[in-house]
């Protein structure tokens, strides 16, 4: 009875998010994802570029290792993104800092898609436990929102190139802030990613050796499969389906598939913590299970917490309390 109510609660939350989401034109837009690829007109040509990028470690390497341009004022940090887009607001990265004076540990948080507020409770909790918390704004969210947009439609959409560019930008931004933390003397840097934020956090972790702990909430490996099958992304799937098959999307977004970087996530100096929802209709449990199997096949030993709730109901008691306790224990070890 309770779980039937919980499923209905999750579905109502999903329906409320559907109100602003509409089908949009299918666009390849290869030059956004792969600068210099202006003449790429076909889906097959795009997929070939994506195949190459998925096996190229430099695809997520920042163009410069510098940590210049940071402005820290009144608990906020802002700096220019290494990727310039046609939305000026998106090109400046904002992050909220909740300082801890007792240690040189830091936690960088990557929020979920269409988040409408940062999580002050998490920030306060961990800052009191000796961890400085940095809540970064993902591309096209919060201070970086596209003027006039009803939701963060540019970070994840039926525009293949823009989605790749946006997630690559999230990785660059995260790596840049981690570089700044290192320059400030932080010795232990962890990341926390939630839902879409878990893909950004996972990609950063796979390519950034300075990350020593990573916690991924509501995650899986293939972003393409998540979008194609997930409850929250139906409008995107409906926009894509007349033009391509799921296998095409898997190739096109191959650089964003965490399964492709499982070996990196199994490195011996990294600890992984993963929280999953057994009743998730956004990131289907089968997709998460496939990712866990892939990690274990290459020798990773993530600490996995599975809760009998849905994607949205993870955010209500008792589930959020259990997840928070598990995260707190993980970070304090």
C-alpha positions as CSV (number, residue, x, y, z in Angstrom):
1,X,0.0,0.0,0.0
2,X,2.7,2.5,1.0
3,X,4.8,1.8,-2.1
4,X,1.8,2.2,-4.4
5,X,1.3,5.6,-2.8
6,X,5.0,6.3,-3.3
7,X,4.9,5.4,-6.9
8,X,1.9,7.7,-7.5
9,X,3.7,10.5,-5.7
10,X,6.7,10.0,-8.0
11,X,4.5,10.0,-11.0
12,X,2.8,13.3,-9.9
13,X,6.2,14.9,-9.6
14,X,7.2,13.7,-13.0
15,X,3.9,15.1,-14.5
16,X,4.5,18.5,-12.9
17,X,7.9,18.6,-14.7
18,X,6.3,17.7,-18.0
19,X,4.3,20.9,-18.2
20,X,7.2,23.0,-19.6
21,X,8.8,20.3,-21.7
22,X,7.8,20.1,-25.4
23,X,9.2,18.2,-28.4
24,X,11.9,20.1,-30.2
25,X,13.6,19.9,-33.6
26,X,16.2,17.2,-34.1
27,X,19.6,18.9,-34.7
28,X,23.0,17.4,-35.3
29,X,25.0,20.6,-34.7
30,X,28.4,18.8,-34.8
31,X,30.5,22.0,-34.6
32,X,29.3,22.6,-31.0
33,X,30.5,19.2,-29.9
34,X,33.6,19.0,-32.1
35,X,34.9,22.5,-33.0
36,X,36.0,22.6,-36.6
37,X,33.4,20.0,-37.8
38,X,31.2,22.5,-39.6
39,X,30.8,20.3,-42.7
40,X,29.5,17.3,-40.7
41,X,26.0,17.0,-42.0
42,X,25.0,13.3,-41.5
43,X,24.3,11.4,-38.4
44,X,26.9,8.7,-39.4
45,X,29.6,11.4,-39.7
46,X,28.7,12.7,-36.2
47,X,28.8,9.2,-34.8
48,X,32.3,8.6,-36.2
49,X,33.5,11.8,-34.5
50,X,31.9,10.7,-31.3
51,X,33.4,7.2,-31.5
52,X,36.8,8.9,-31.8
53,X,36.1,11.3,-28.9
54,X,35.0,8.4,-26.6
55,X,38.4,6.8,-26.9
56,X,40.4,10.1,-26.7
57,X,41.4,11.1,-23.2
58,X,42.0,14.6,-24.3
59,X,38.3,15.2,-25.2
60,X,37.7,16.1,-21.5
61,X,41.1,17.8,-21.0
62,X,40.7,21.5,-20.3
63,X,42.3,23.7,-23.0
64,X,44.4,25.4,-20.3
65,X,45.4,24.2,-16.9
66,X,45.3,27.8,-15.5
67,X,43.1,28.8,-12.6
68,X,43.0,32.5,-13.5
69,X,39.9,34.7,-13.4
70,X,38.4,33.5,-10.1
71,X,36.4,36.1,-8.1
72,X,35.5,35.1,-4.5
73,X,33.1,37.4,-2.7
74,X,30.7,37.0,0.2
75,X,30.5,33.2,0.0
76,X,30.3,33.1,-3.8
77,X,32.9,32.0,-6.4
78,X,32.6,32.9,-10.0
79,X,34.9,32.4,-13.0
80,X,34.8,32.2,-16.8
81,X,34.0,28.9,-18.3
82,X,36.6,27.4,-20.6
83,X,33.8,26.9,-23.2
84,X,32.1,29.9,-24.7
85,X,28.5,29.4,-25.8
86,X,26.0,31.7,-27.5
87,X,24.3,32.3,-24.1
88,X,26.3,34.9,-22.3
89,X,24.9,34.1,-18.9
90,X,26.0,30.5,-19.3
91,X,29.6,31.5,-19.9
92,X,30.2,32.6,-16.3
93,X,30.3,29.8,-13.7
94,X,28.8,30.5,-10.3
95,X,29.4,28.4,-7.2
96,X,28.2,28.8,-3.6
97,X,30.9,28.1,-1.0
98,X,30.0,27.0,2.5
99,X,33.3,27.2,4.3
100,X,34.7,24.9,7.0
101,X,37.6,26.2,9.0
102,X,38.6,23.0,10.6
103,X,40.2,21.1,7.7
104,X,41.4,21.1,4.1
105,X,38.7,18.8,2.8
106,X,36.3,19.9,0.0
107,X,33.2,18.5,-1.5
108,X,32.0,19.8,-5.0
109,X,28.3,19.2,-5.6
110,X,26.7,18.8,-9.0
111,X,22.9,19.1,-8.9
112,X,20.2,17.4,-10.8
113,X,18.6,18.5,-14.1
114,X,16.3,21.5,-13.7
115,X,17.2,22.0,-10.0
116,X,15.6,25.2,-8.8
117,X,17.6,25.7,-5.6
118,X,20.9,24.8,-4.0
119,X,20.9,22.5,-1.0
120,X,21.7,24.5,2.0
121,X,21.0,21.6,4.4
122,X,23.7,19.4,2.8
123,X,26.2,22.3,2.7
124,X,25.6,23.1,6.4
125,X,25.8,19.5,7.5
126,X,29.1,18.8,5.9
127,X,30.7,22.2,6.7
128,X,30.0,21.4,10.3
129,X,31.9,18.1,9.8
130,X,35.0,19.8,8.6
131,X,34.3,19.8,4.8
132,X,34.1,22.9,2.7
133,X,31.2,22.5,0.3
134,X,31.1,24.1,-3.2
135,X,27.7,23.9,-4.9
136,X,28.4,24.6,-8.6
137,X,25.8,25.8,-11.1
138,X,25.7,23.3,-14.0
139,X,25.4,24.8,-17.5
140,X,22.1,26.6,-18.1
141,X,21.0,26.5,-14.5
142,X,20.6,29.1,-11.7
143,X,22.6,32.2,-12.5
144,X,23.6,30.6,-15.9
145,X,20.0,30.1,-17.1
146,X,19.1,31.1,-20.7
147,X,16.9,34.2,-20.6
148,X,13.3,33.3,-21.3
149,X,13.7,29.5,-20.8
150,X,11.2,27.6,-18.7
151,X,13.6,24.9,-17.8
152,X,17.3,23.9,-18.6
153,X,16.4,22.8,-22.1
154,X,19.9,23.5,-23.5
155,X,21.9,21.1,-21.4
156,X,19.9,18.0,-22.4
157,X,17.9,18.0,-25.6
158,X,17.4,16.6,-29.1
159,X,20.3,18.8,-30.3
160,X,23.1,16.1,-30.3
161,X,26.0,18.6,-30.5
162,X,24.7,21.0,-27.9
163,X,24.1,18.2,-25.4
164,X,27.7,17.0,-25.9
165,X,29.0,20.5,-25.6
166,X,27.0,21.2,-22.5
167,X,28.2,18.1,-20.6
168,X,31.7,18.7,-21.8
169,X,31.4,22.2,-20.4
170,X,30.2,20.8,-17.1
171,X,33.3,18.6,-17.0
172,X,35.6,21.5,-17.8
173,X,34.0,23.8,-15.2
174,X,34.2,21.1,-12.6
175,X,37.9,20.4,-13.3
176,X,38.7,24.1,-13.3
177,X,37.1,24.5,-9.8
178,X,39.0,21.4,-8.6
179,X,42.2,23.0,-9.9
180,X,41.4,26.1,-7.9
181,X,40.8,24.1,-4.8
182,X,44.2,22.4,-5.2
183,X,45.8,25.9,-5.6
184,X,44.1,26.9,-2.4
185,X,45.7,24.0,-0.5
186,X,42.8,21.6,-0.2
187,X,44.3,18.1,0.2
188,X,41.2,15.9,-0.1
189,X,38.7,16.7,-2.8
190,X,35.4,14.7,-3.2
191,X,32.5,15.1,-5.7
192,X,28.8,14.4,-5.3
193,X,26.6,14.2,-8.3
194,X,22.8,13.8,-8.4
195,X,20.9,12.3,-11.4
196,X,22.2,14.2,-14.4
197,X,24.8,15.7,-12.1
198,X,26.1,12.2,-11.4
199,X,27.1,12.0,-15.1
200,X,29.1,15.2,-14.8
201,X,30.6,14.1,-11.5
202,X,31.4,10.7,-12.9
203,X,33.1,12.0,-16.0
204,X,35.1,14.4,-13.9
205,X,36.2,11.6,-11.6
206,X,37.2,9.4,-14.5
207,X,39.5,12.1,-15.9
208,X,40.6,14.1,-12.8
209,X,43.1,12.2,-10.6
210,X,42.8,14.9,-7.9
211,X,39.3,13.4,-7.0
212,X,39.8,10.9,-4.2
213,X,36.1,10.2,-3.4
214,X,33.1,10.2,-5.6
215,X,29.4,9.8,-4.6
216,X,26.9,9.2,-7.4
217,X,23.2,9.4,-6.6
218,X,20.6,8.0,-9.1
219,X,23.2,7.1,-11.7
220,X,23.8,4.7,-14.6
221,X,26.4,4.4,-17.4
222,X,24.7,5.2,-20.7
223,X,23.2,8.7,-20.8
224,X,21.7,7.8,-24.1
225,X,19.7,4.9,-22.6
226,X,18.6,7.0,-19.7
227,X,17.2,9.6,-22.1
228,X,15.6,7.1,-24.3
229,X,13.8,5.1,-21.6
230,X,13.5,7.6,-18.7
231,X,10.2,9.1,-17.5
232,X,11.6,12.7,-17.3
233,X,13.0,12.7,-20.8
234,X,10.0,11.5,-22.9
235,X,9.8,14.8,-24.9
236,X,13.5,14.3,-25.9
237,X,13.0,10.7,-26.9
238,X,9.9,11.7,-28.9
239,X,12.0,14.4,-30.7
240,X,14.8,11.9,-31.5
241,X,12.8,8.8,-32.4
242,X,11.7,9.8,-35.9
243,X,15.3,10.4,-36.9
244,X,17.4,7.7,-35.2
245,X,17.5,4.5,-33.3
246,X,18.7,4.0,-29.7
247,X,21.9,2.4,-31.0
248,X,22.6,5.6,-33.0
249,X,22.1,7.7,-29.9
250,X,24.5,5.4,-27.9
251,X,27.2,6.1,-30.5
252,X,26.4,9.9,-30.7
253,X,26.6,10.3,-27.0
254,X,29.3,7.6,-26.4
255,X,31.7,10.2,-24.9
256,X,29.1,10.7,-22.1
257,X,28.8,7.0,-21.3
258,X,30.4,6.3,-17.9
259,X,30.8,2.6,-18.8
260,X,33.4,3.7,-21.3
261,X,35.6,5.0,-18.4
262,X,35.0,2.2,-16.0
263,X,38.7,1.3,-15.9
264,X,39.5,4.9,-14.8
265,X,36.8,4.7,-12.1
266,X,38.5,1.5,-10.8
267,X,41.8,3.2,-10.0
268,X,43.2,2.1,-6.6
269,X,43.3,5.6,-5.1
270,X,39.6,6.3,-5.7
271,X,36.7,5.4,-3.5
272,X,33.2,5.2,-4.9
273,X,29.8,5.5,-3.2
274,X,26.6,5.0,-5.2
275,X,23.0,5.5,-4.1
276,X,20.2,3.9,-6.2
277,X,16.4,3.8,-6.1
278,X,14.8,0.4,-6.8
279,X,11.6,2.1,-8.0
280,X,13.2,4.6,-10.3
281,X,11.4,5.4,-13.5
282,X,13.8,8.1,-14.6
283,X,17.1,6.2,-14.3
284,X,15.8,2.6,-14.8
285,X,17.2,0.1,-12.3
286,X,18.3,-2.2,-15.1
287,X,20.6,0.5,-16.5
288,X,22.1,1.2,-13.1
289,X,22.6,-2.6,-12.6
290,X,24.4,-2.8,-15.9
291,X,26.7,0.0,-14.8
292,X,27.4,-1.7,-11.5
293,X,28.3,-4.9,-13.3
294,X,30.6,-3.0,-15.6
295,X,32.4,-1.4,-12.6
296,X,32.8,-4.7,-10.8
297,X,34.1,-6.4,-14.0
298,X,37.1,-4.1,-14.0
299,X,37.8,-4.5,-10.3
300,X,36.0,-1.5,-8.8
301,X,34.4,-2.0,-5.4
302,X,31.9,0.7,-5.0
303,X,29.8,1.0,-1.8
304,X,26.3,0.7,-3.1
305,X,23.1,1.7,-1.2
306,X,19.8,0.7,-2.8
307,X,16.7,2.2,-1.4
308,X,13.1,1.0,-2.1
309,X,11.9,4.4,-3.4
310,X,11.6,6.3,-6.7
311,X,13.7,8.9,-8.3
312,X,11.9,11.9,-6.8
313,X,10.9,10.2,-3.5
314,X,14.6,9.8,-2.7
315,X,14.3,13.4,-1.6
316,X,11.8,12.7,1.2
317,X,12.2,11.0,4.6
318,X,13.1,8.4,5.4
319,X,15.1,7.8,2.2
320,X,16.9,11.1,2.1
321,X,18.0,10.6,5.7
322,X,19.3,7.1,5.0
323,X,21.1,8.4,1.9
324,X,22.6,11.3,3.8
325,X,23.8,9.1,6.6
326,X,25.5,6.8,4.2
327,X,27.1,9.7,2.4
328,X,28.3,11.2,5.7
329,X,29.9,7.9,6.7
330,X,31.5,7.5,3.3
331,X,33.1,11.0,3.4
332,X,34.3,10.7,7.0
333,X,36.1,7.4,6.5
